[in-house]
């Protein structure tokens, strides 16, 4: 969460958005924005999603749990495949 918060803060600064302006766009206080940018896990996930949208990073958030990039899920699927397939007799 800390890394994500730092990266959101960096993205905000790169775009030249002040903390006051960003907080108002998120409909939160500056204190909540600071907590988000410090990686505080108690900040609402909706605030995180809105921040990603404001910073035009929402496509990354949308792909967070994409099945194609879920290494563990893909591995589990592969382990469930049958070792061999037998033909059924008609």
PyMOL CGO cylinders between C-alpha atoms (Angstrom):
from pymol import cmd
from pymol.cgo import CYLINDER

trace = [
    CYLINDER, 0.00, 0.00, 0.00, 2.88, 2.36, 0.73, 0.3, 1, 1, 1, 1, 1, 1,
    CYLINDER, 2.88, 2.36, 0.73, 4.34, 1.86, -2.74, 0.3, 1, 1, 1, 1, 1, 1,
    CYLINDER, 4.34, 1.86, -2.74, 0.95, 2.48, -4.33, 0.3, 1, 1, 1, 1, 1, 1,
    CYLINDER, 0.95, 2.48, -4.33, 0.48, 5.63, -2.26, 0.3, 1, 1, 1, 1, 1, 1,
    CYLINDER, 0.48, 5.63, -2.26, 3.93, 6.94, -3.20, 0.3, 1, 1, 1, 1, 1, 1,
    CYLINDER, 3.93, 6.94, -3.20, 3.24, 6.25, -6.87, 0.3, 1, 1, 1, 1, 1, 1,
    CYLINDER, 3.24, 6.25, -6.87, -0.12, 8.05, -6.72, 0.3, 1, 1, 1, 1, 1, 1,
    CYLINDER, -0.12, 8.05, -6.72, 1.57, 11.04, -5.08, 0.3, 1, 1, 1, 1, 1, 1,
    CYLINDER, 1.57, 11.04, -5.08, 4.25, 11.06, -7.77, 0.3, 1, 1, 1, 1, 1, 1,
    CYLINDER, 4.25, 11.06, -7.77, 1.66, 10.83, -10.55, 0.3, 1, 1, 1, 1, 1, 1,
    CYLINDER, 1.66, 10.83, -10.55, -0.26, 13.74, -8.99, 0.3, 1, 1, 1, 1, 1, 1,
    CYLINDER, -0.26, 13.74, -8.99, 2.88, 15.88, -8.76, 0.3, 1, 1, 1, 1, 1, 1,
    CYLINDER, 2.88, 15.88, -8.76, 3.92, 15.04, -12.34, 0.3, 1, 1, 1, 1, 1, 1,
    CYLINDER, 3.92, 15.04, -12.34, 0.54, 16.31, -13.50, 0.3, 1, 1, 1, 1, 1, 1,
    CYLINDER, 0.54, 16.31, -13.50, 0.96, 19.51, -11.50, 0.3, 1, 1, 1, 1, 1, 1,
    CYLINDER, 0.96, 19.51, -11.50, -2.11, 18.92, -9.34, 0.3, 1, 1, 1, 1, 1, 1,
    CYLINDER, -2.11, 18.92, -9.34, -1.96, 20.49, -5.88, 0.3, 1, 1, 1, 1, 1, 1,
    CYLINDER, -1.96, 20.49, -5.88, -3.05, 18.56, -2.81, 0.3, 1, 1, 1, 1, 1, 1,
    CYLINDER, -3.05, 18.56, -2.81, -5.97, 20.95, -2.33, 0.3, 1, 1, 1, 1, 1, 1,
    CYLINDER, -5.97, 20.95, -2.33, -7.16, 20.50, -5.92, 0.3, 1, 1, 1, 1, 1, 1,
    CYLINDER, -7.16, 20.50, -5.92, -6.74, 16.72, -5.82, 0.3, 1, 1, 1, 1, 1, 1,
    CYLINDER, -6.74, 16.72, -5.82, -8.59, 16.45, -2.52, 0.3, 1, 1, 1, 1, 1, 1,
    CYLINDER, -8.59, 16.45, -2.52, -11.47, 18.49, -3.91, 0.3, 1, 1, 1, 1, 1, 1,
    CYLINDER, -11.47, 18.49, -3.91, -11.61, 16.30, -7.03, 0.3, 1, 1, 1, 1, 1, 1,
    CYLINDER, -11.61, 16.30, -7.03, -11.80, 13.24, -4.79, 0.3, 1, 1, 1, 1, 1, 1,
    CYLINDER, -11.80, 13.24, -4.79, -14.39, 14.87, -2.49, 0.3, 1, 1, 1, 1, 1, 1,
    CYLINDER, -14.39, 14.87, -2.49, -12.17, 14.19, 0.53, 0.3, 1, 1, 1, 1, 1, 1,
    CYLINDER, -12.17, 14.19, 0.53, -10.14, 16.29, 2.94, 0.3, 1, 1, 1, 1, 1, 1,
    CYLINDER, -10.14, 16.29, 2.94, -6.45, 16.98, 2.38, 0.3, 1, 1, 1, 1, 1, 1,
    CYLINDER, -6.45, 16.98, 2.38, -5.78, 14.81, 5.43, 0.3, 1, 1, 1, 1, 1, 1,
    CYLINDER, -5.78, 14.81, 5.43, -7.47, 11.85, 3.71, 0.3, 1, 1, 1, 1, 1, 1,
    CYLINDER, -7.47, 11.85, 3.71, -5.45, 12.51, 0.55, 0.3, 1, 1, 1, 1, 1, 1,
    CYLINDER, -5.45, 12.51, 0.55, -2.25, 12.56, 2.58, 0.3, 1, 1, 1, 1, 1, 1,
    CYLINDER, -2.25, 12.56, 2.58, -3.24, 9.27, 4.22, 0.3, 1, 1, 1, 1, 1, 1,
    CYLINDER, -3.24, 9.27, 4.22, -3.93, 7.78, 0.78, 0.3, 1, 1, 1, 1, 1, 1,
    CYLINDER, -3.93, 7.78, 0.78, -0.55, 8.94, -0.50, 0.3, 1, 1, 1, 1, 1, 1,
    CYLINDER, -0.55, 8.94, -0.50, 1.17, 7.45, 2.57, 0.3, 1, 1, 1, 1, 1, 1,
    CYLINDER, 1.17, 7.45, 2.57, -0.45, 4.09, 1.91, 0.3, 1, 1, 1, 1, 1, 1,
    CYLINDER, -0.45, 4.09, 1.91, -2.87, 4.06, 4.84, 0.3, 1, 1, 1, 1, 1, 1,
    CYLINDER, -2.87, 4.06, 4.84, -4.99, 0.91, 4.35, 0.3, 1, 1, 1, 1, 1, 1,
    CYLINDER, -4.99, 0.91, 4.35, -7.98, 2.47, 6.14, 0.3, 1, 1, 1, 1, 1, 1,
    CYLINDER, -7.98, 2.47, 6.14, -8.66, 4.88, 3.27, 0.3, 1, 1, 1, 1, 1, 1,
    CYLINDER, -8.66, 4.88, 3.27, -11.72, 3.76, 1.32, 0.3, 1, 1, 1, 1, 1, 1,
    CYLINDER, -11.72, 3.76, 1.32, -11.10, 1.77, -1.84, 0.3, 1, 1, 1, 1, 1, 1,
    CYLINDER, -11.10, 1.77, -1.84, -13.51, 4.10, -3.64, 0.3, 1, 1, 1, 1, 1, 1,
    CYLINDER, -13.51, 4.10, -3.64, -11.16, 6.98, -2.91, 0.3, 1, 1, 1, 1, 1, 1,
    CYLINDER, -11.16, 6.98, -2.91, -8.30, 4.97, -4.41, 0.3, 1, 1, 1, 1, 1, 1,
    CYLINDER, -8.30, 4.97, -4.41, -10.36, 4.16, -7.51, 0.3, 1, 1, 1, 1, 1, 1,
    CYLINDER, -10.36, 4.16, -7.51, -11.39, 7.79, -7.93, 0.3, 1, 1, 1, 1, 1, 1,
    CYLINDER, -11.39, 7.79, -7.93, -7.77, 8.92, -7.59, 0.3, 1, 1, 1, 1, 1, 1,
    CYLINDER, -7.77, 8.92, -7.59, -6.76, 6.46, -10.31, 0.3, 1, 1, 1, 1, 1, 1,
    CYLINDER, -6.76, 6.46, -10.31, -9.51, 7.85, -12.54, 0.3, 1, 1, 1, 1, 1, 1,
    CYLINDER, -9.51, 7.85, -12.54, -8.54, 11.49, -11.91, 0.3, 1, 1, 1, 1, 1, 1,
    CYLINDER, -8.54, 11.49, -11.91, -4.92, 10.65, -12.71, 0.3, 1, 1, 1, 1, 1, 1,
    CYLINDER, -4.92, 10.65, -12.71, -6.02, 8.69, -15.80, 0.3, 1, 1, 1, 1, 1, 1,
    CYLINDER, -6.02, 8.69, -15.80, -4.61, 5.45, -14.40, 0.3, 1, 1, 1, 1, 1, 1,
    CYLINDER, -4.61, 5.45, -14.40, -7.97, 3.67, -14.18, 0.3, 1, 1, 1, 1, 1, 1,
    CYLINDER, -7.97, 3.67, -14.18, -7.08, 1.21, -16.97, 0.3, 1, 1, 1, 1, 1, 1,
    CYLINDER, -7.08, 1.21, -16.97, -4.36, -0.21, -14.73, 0.3, 1, 1, 1, 1, 1, 1,
    CYLINDER, -4.36, -0.21, -14.73, -6.81, -0.52, -11.86, 0.3, 1, 1, 1, 1, 1, 1,
    CYLINDER, -6.81, -0.52, -11.86, -9.30, -2.29, -14.12, 0.3, 1, 1, 1, 1, 1, 1,
    CYLINDER, -9.30, -2.29, -14.12, -6.65, -4.91, -14.96, 0.3, 1, 1, 1, 1, 1, 1,
    CYLINDER, -6.65, -4.91, -14.96, -5.62, -5.46, -11.36, 0.3, 1, 1, 1, 1, 1, 1,
    CYLINDER, -5.62, -5.46, -11.36, -7.12, -8.95, -11.13, 0.3, 1, 1, 1, 1, 1, 1,
    CYLINDER, -7.12, -8.95, -11.13, -7.25, -9.80, -14.84, 0.3, 1, 1, 1, 1, 1, 1,
    CYLINDER, -7.25, -9.80, -14.84, -7.38, -13.58, -15.27, 0.3, 1, 1, 1, 1, 1, 1,
    CYLINDER, -7.38, -13.58, -15.27, -4.66, -13.53, -17.92, 0.3, 1, 1, 1, 1, 1, 1,
    CYLINDER, -4.66, -13.53, -17.92, -2.12, -12.04, -15.52, 0.3, 1, 1, 1, 1, 1, 1,
    CYLINDER, -2.12, -12.04, -15.52, -3.05, -14.15, -12.48, 0.3, 1, 1, 1, 1, 1, 1,
    CYLINDER, -3.05, -14.15, -12.48, 0.01, -16.41, -12.28, 0.3, 1, 1, 1, 1, 1, 1,
    CYLINDER, 0.01, -16.41, -12.28, -1.31, -18.46, -9.35, 0.3, 1, 1, 1, 1, 1, 1,
    CYLINDER, -1.31, -18.46, -9.35, -4.73, -18.92, -10.96, 0.3, 1, 1, 1, 1, 1, 1,
    CYLINDER, -4.73, -18.92, -10.96, -3.16, -20.00, -14.24, 0.3, 1, 1, 1, 1, 1, 1,
    CYLINDER, -3.16, -20.00, -14.24, -0.91, -22.46, -12.42, 0.3, 1, 1, 1, 1, 1, 1,
    CYLINDER, -0.91, -22.46, -12.42, -3.84, -23.95, -10.51, 0.3, 1, 1, 1, 1, 1, 1,
    CYLINDER, -3.84, -23.95, -10.51, -5.81, -24.32, -13.74, 0.3, 1, 1, 1, 1, 1, 1,
    CYLINDER, -5.81, -24.32, -13.74, -2.88, -26.11, -15.35, 0.3, 1, 1, 1, 1, 1, 1,
    CYLINDER, -2.88, -26.11, -15.35, -2.59, -28.52, -12.40, 0.3, 1, 1, 1, 1, 1, 1,
    CYLINDER, -2.59, -28.52, -12.40, -6.29, -29.39, -12.69, 0.3, 1, 1, 1, 1, 1, 1,
    CYLINDER, -6.29, -29.39, -12.69, -5.99, -30.48, -16.31, 0.3, 1, 1, 1, 1, 1, 1,
    CYLINDER, -5.99, -30.48, -16.31, -6.28, -34.24, -16.79, 0.3, 1, 1, 1, 1, 1, 1,
    CYLINDER, -6.28, -34.24, -16.79, -3.01, -36.04, -17.41, 0.3, 1, 1, 1, 1, 1, 1,
    CYLINDER, -3.01, -36.04, -17.41, -4.56, -37.94, -20.27, 0.3, 1, 1, 1, 1, 1, 1,
    CYLINDER, -4.56, -37.94, -20.27, -7.88, -38.12, -22.03, 0.3, 1, 1, 1, 1, 1, 1,
    CYLINDER, -7.88, -38.12, -22.03, -9.47, -41.43, -22.89, 0.3, 1, 1, 1, 1, 1, 1,
    CYLINDER, -9.47, -41.43, -22.89, -11.83, -41.94, -25.76, 0.3, 1, 1, 1, 1, 1, 1,
    CYLINDER, -11.83, -41.94, -25.76, -15.23, -43.16, -24.81, 0.3, 1, 1, 1, 1, 1, 1,
    CYLINDER, -15.23, -43.16, -24.81, -16.60, -46.25, -26.55, 0.3, 1, 1, 1, 1, 1, 1,
    CYLINDER, -16.60, -46.25, -26.55, -19.77, -45.65, -28.61, 0.3, 1, 1, 1, 1, 1, 1,
]
cmd.load_cgo(trace, "trace")
